């Protein structure tokens, strides 16, 4: 009994320390006490506390003290580093990212600034460790407890664990519920809130080790037997030629014309490849691939339209612009960006959602029309699979010169593997692109160096991932902000807002130079330029973004609203596209405009010029359609003014979104495109 009374205080201290770390973490991340959903994180943290105490009680007192201090030091570092990472990237690093943490050293200066700015919070995460290190031997006993007591701890840990699981089971099973996040879905930002950082990390690790794919029970929304599906019994692709002549919504018997003669309805041609899914299914043994064939066979394809092939044979310059947003477009400060927006196609309802791996995932969505897999670097993993529909591979097959450039480390996020796999001759800092050493590097300088490498080799396709718009947005450590400071000094904004615009001025100068070079070469009217962002400028505090916007912004949807530039010289009159769209739609849109052979069923986005139903998908599985917005966290659908929808419509859209997440992951995991024929074959 005496020994037990000595061990209980230390056990209690370890338990309270983990409670403290979870609660402090929630406070620092959400900037306030968040008590909702605290039961599950506390229960799971208690399990870890019992396990750590058990391990730290197996040896001699001195060793037990050292082990206990190490455990709390590691936890203090882990919680504080996740807090700093979130403050920097607005997401949490995964175990896969942690295994590649050397890349984060490229931002060591910026991270050091964040640590300095939050040093009090960082110190608070180490308080349990520091107290145990300094006073532990004086306050607590580190004697090895008796075997019965240690055995009781394991039993108690099992009981508490299953109690936490029981709480999860007793709750709802709906999307983004604790049950959904624990068993079916992977969304770290929401999982940390509802399950706790400790549990989210454990799930991430075991999923990484097992190769887990979320959503195995996802419903196929396009199958006729699907209760929420409104799809016809056959997709237009599977119908006979005569049936294709009469698409849904048109009468079977054509009306008489003014002369009393019958007229044929216009023939609908779809952006599809000649894929015999029935034959593929018969010859396939892998059940997952068979399931994917079944899914894609039933996805409604996108019909061709008046814009199909409008830019066939054109050169293509595709740009993912770091941190670009509508707030970078000013008639006086960034006149070239303004010109390209106002004189090109105007996408008035365009979004660039943020994903788990910030820039890399944003780039992946724009270049593949696939949704990233959570817990890994999807772009890095894509280097091992076929990607027939990315622009580099599509245009390279047609004889285009295909090049790609990035004015940062060439191997960052393993672009040295992913970008050549997309069909590009790729250069970055360290493998052929030599630029002035500064942070961030100049987009203008990158254009000056690289344009001569391809401009005389028509047709060409050049892809750029820029970096001038990168955070931090200040005039101390950001070379581009400092370079263009004089242009923004008199603006009525805070310093971060001014610095952000200054970085975007460098992008504008790069675009100005690009247009001038195309004009000088006489190919400005034969070159299509497409540019979107990797994500909104999350390096700015939300109130600063609202300062730039001039009005309040909804954090869930509006903050992701962006600008998609689609421009070529000679557009007679700007054309506005008001339907919702996103970066997921870029590849199918460009494929249609360039008249390429592609299959719209095999991509997760849609041609922005088509009349197919628009769909914008967000990381938490929220979505926007032409009928309204669905907040998947609150599970609320807000219809557009004058629009009414029923529960069947909402559930059908939820099923479609879930399917796109699932089958995007399966394409990556199963190398699905290698199982289907495409023009190269």
CORPE-V249562 format. One record per run of one state. SS is the DSSP state (2 for helix, 1 for strand, 0 for the rest). FROM is the first residue (numbers start at 1). TO is the last residue. If there is no record, write none. Layout:
ss:SS from:FROM to:TO
ss:SS from:FROM to:TO
This chain:
ss:0 from:1 to:1
ss:2 from:2 to:30
ss:0 from:31 to:37
ss:2 from:38 to:55
ss:0 from:56 to:60
ss:2 from:61 to:89
ss:0 from:90 to:94
ss:2 from:95 to:99
ss:0 from:100 to:100
ss:2 from:101 to:117
ss:0 from:118 to:118
ss:2 from:119 to:125
ss:0 from:126 to:126
ss:2 from:127 to:139
ss:0 from:140 to:146
ss:2 from:147 to:170
ss:0 from:171 to:177
ss:2 from:178 to:183
ss:0 from:184 to:187
ss:2 from:188 to:195
ss:0 from:196 to:196
ss:2 from:197 to:210
ss:0 from:211 to:240
ss:2 from:241 to:244
ss:0 from:245 to:255
ss:1 from:256 to:256
ss:0 from:257 to:261
ss:1 from:262 to:262
ss:0 from:263 to:269
ss:1 from:270 to:270
ss:0 from:271 to:276
ss:2 from:277 to:282
ss:0 from:283 to:286
ss:2 from:287 to:298
ss:0 from:299 to:302
ss:1 from:303 to:303
ss:0 from:304 to:314
ss:1 from:315 to:321
ss:0 from:322 to:325
ss:2 from:326 to:328
ss:0 from:329 to:334
ss:2 from:335 to:343
ss:0 from:344 to:344
ss:1 from:345 to:347
ss:0 from:348 to:349
ss:1 from:350 to:351
ss:0 from:352 to:357
ss:2 from:358 to:368
ss:0 from:369 to:377
ss:2 from:378 to:382
ss:0 from:383 to:390
ss:2 from:391 to:397
ss:0 from:398 to:400
ss:1 from:401 to:409
ss:0 from:410 to:411
ss:2 from:412 to:421
ss:0 from:422 to:424
ss:1 from:425 to:429
ss:0 from:430 to:432
ss:1 from:433 to:433
ss:0 from:434 to:442
ss:2 from:443 to:453
ss:0 from:454 to:459
ss:1 from:460 to:465
ss:0 from:466 to:478
ss:2 from:479 to:483
ss:0 from:484 to:484
ss:2 from:485 to:487
ss:0 from:488 to:494
ss:2 from:495 to:520
ss:0 from:521 to:523
ss:2 from:524 to:526
ss:1 from:527 to:533
ss:0 from:534 to:541
ss:2 from:542 to:549
ss:0 from:550 to:557
ss:2 from:558 to:560
ss:1 from:561 to:562
ss:0 from:563 to:564
ss:1 from:565 to:567
ss:0 from:568 to:575
ss:1 from:576 to:577
ss:0 from:578 to:580
ss:1 from:581 to:582
ss:2 from:583 to:593
ss:0 from:594 to:599
ss:2 from:600 to:602
ss:0 from:603 to:615
ss:1 from:616 to:617
ss:0 from:618 to:622
ss:1 from:623 to:625
ss:0 from:626 to:627
ss:1 from:628 to:631
ss:0 from:632 to:635
ss:1 from:636 to:639
ss:0 from:640 to:646
ss:2 from:647 to:670
ss:0 from:671 to:671
ss:2 from:672 to:675
ss:0 from:676 to:681
